[in-house]
Amino acid sequence: MKIALLGASHWHVPLYLDALERADVRVVAVSDQEGLKGPAVAERLGCPCYTSDEALLREQSLDFAFVFARHNDLAAAGQRVAERRIPFAIEKPCGINAAQVASLRAQVEATGLYVAVPFIQRMTGLLDHWREAEAPGPSRLHQASFRFIAGPLDRYRDSAAWMFDRAQAGGGCTINLAVHFIDLFRQLTGQPIATVSAAMSHRGQGAPVEDYSVLLLTAADGAVGVVETGYNFPGGAPELRDFGISISSDAGYYRLAGGGVSFLRRGAASSGPAILPANLDTDALYGVFVTSVLADVRAGANPIAGLADAEAVMRVIDAAYASAAAGGVPREIA
């Protein structure tokens, strides 16, 4: 397979490279409109670096593309690839709002093109354990809470200063981090999200975009979810982030513990919790995503997550920003 990386200055690109080098593929080109990291990536992969996506797509014959860009450019970048009928994976959030993602989805669905979105929280193993423990059902999720506080915004300053600009980034930690857990909540409940209320803050770093966010989600069946994200974990600490999950269901209670997922089944507390294996190193999951995507394309399988999922998540994101601007008033999801 002949592969291209579009937008090679994106901070996630290095997390893809080891898996690409191990795979039976050839990266034939990268593009870098930022003019920052692309040449080094191209040198490592032994391929040319283009200064625009358009030039790369015009000159290269491709079997697959990994698409990265500033958030406000993502949908257009995806559309350029889709026009050439090249299957691709596209970095979340896939656009700056739900309307952009919906437009891209409509274009892709009209052609039946394979498009994958790296909602990597689907790949930790937690969902597999959930489906096994909750089977054969029916079982209901009562509540779920997710906390993901990443390092400070300054880590983006040199290579992605656009992340400080709301017009280009769409916002801060909510659009960049909370999307993963909104998607995970949808997967756990199996229900659409009906309402969201939100509070957001700039107090930690005083940036133009929020550095802390709390979303209160309600699913169509009444399940409640809390998504807490931020950029306030100290830089330079041995740990990269503060990450926590807790889930209550009819079957039992789940939480992160001991490098895996602790599951305490209801009615069996005296036996203590079972520790279920899970890959909670979120950085490593991007390599897992690469391997999964390439296998899917070769097998003609559906992606682990696609643009319809991204659009559903972005409708929640749009409503969350509207709620925060209105002082936390709950918003229905259109």
C-alpha positions, 0 to 999 in steps of 0.5 A: 500500500502506498500511504501519505501523511497530510499535515505532518507537523501535527503533534499526533504524527510521531505516535503513528510512525513506529506502527507505519514502519512496522506495517507492510506499507510504504509512505510515499509522501508527506505534506506540511503546510506549517513548515515545521516538522514535515521535513524531519518526518519525511527524512525518517520515512525516506520520502518527499515533503510537500508544502501543500496537500494539493501538490501531494495529491496531484503528483502522488498515486495513493492507496490510503492517507492519514489526514491531519490539519488545523481544526478549521482546515480538517474538513476541507483537507478530508474533502480534497482526499475524498474527491480523489476517491482515496480511503483515509483516516482523519484526525478528530474533531474532523472539523470546527463544528458539526456542520462541517463534519456533516458536509464531509460525511455526506460527501463520503457516504455518497461514494461509500469511501472508507473513512476512520476517526481515531476515537481511541478510547474505544480501543483500550479494552474497556468496551470489550470488558463492558460488553462481556460483563453486561451480557447477555443483558439487559443491563443499564448504565447508571452513571459514568464519569471521565477525567482527563487533565492533560499538560499545559497549553504551552506544549502547543506553542512552538508547533501548533500556536493556532491551538490558542486561537478559537477561530482556528481551534474551535475552542480548547480542551473541550473540542480537543479532549472531551470528544473522546469521552463523549464518544465513549459515553455513547458507546457505553449507553448505546443511546443518543445523548439528549442534553448537555450542560457545561461550565468552562474556565480560562483561569488556569492559564488565561488563554483565549481558549478554555483550559478546563471544562466540565460537561454534564450529559444525559442519554436518551434513556436517562443515564448520566455522564460527566466529562471533565477535561483540562490543560492544567496538569503540571508540565515536566511531571513524571506522569503526563496527565490525570486520567480517571474513569468510573462507571456504575451499571446494573452489573457492577462498578468499574474504575481504573486501578492497577494499570487496568480496570477494576470491576466489582460485580454487584452481589459479589463484593465479598470476593473483591474486585476483578482486575481486567487488563486494559491498555490505558496508555493513550499515546500507544493507542494511536499505533494500535489505531494505525494497525487496525485501520490498515487491516480494515482497508485490506479486509474491506471491513468497516472502521472502528469509528467513522464520520457519523460518530464524529458528527454525533459527537460534534453536535454535543460539542456545539451544544456544550459551547452554547450552554457554557456561553449561557451560564450552563443552561442545559441544551438539547442535542439537535 
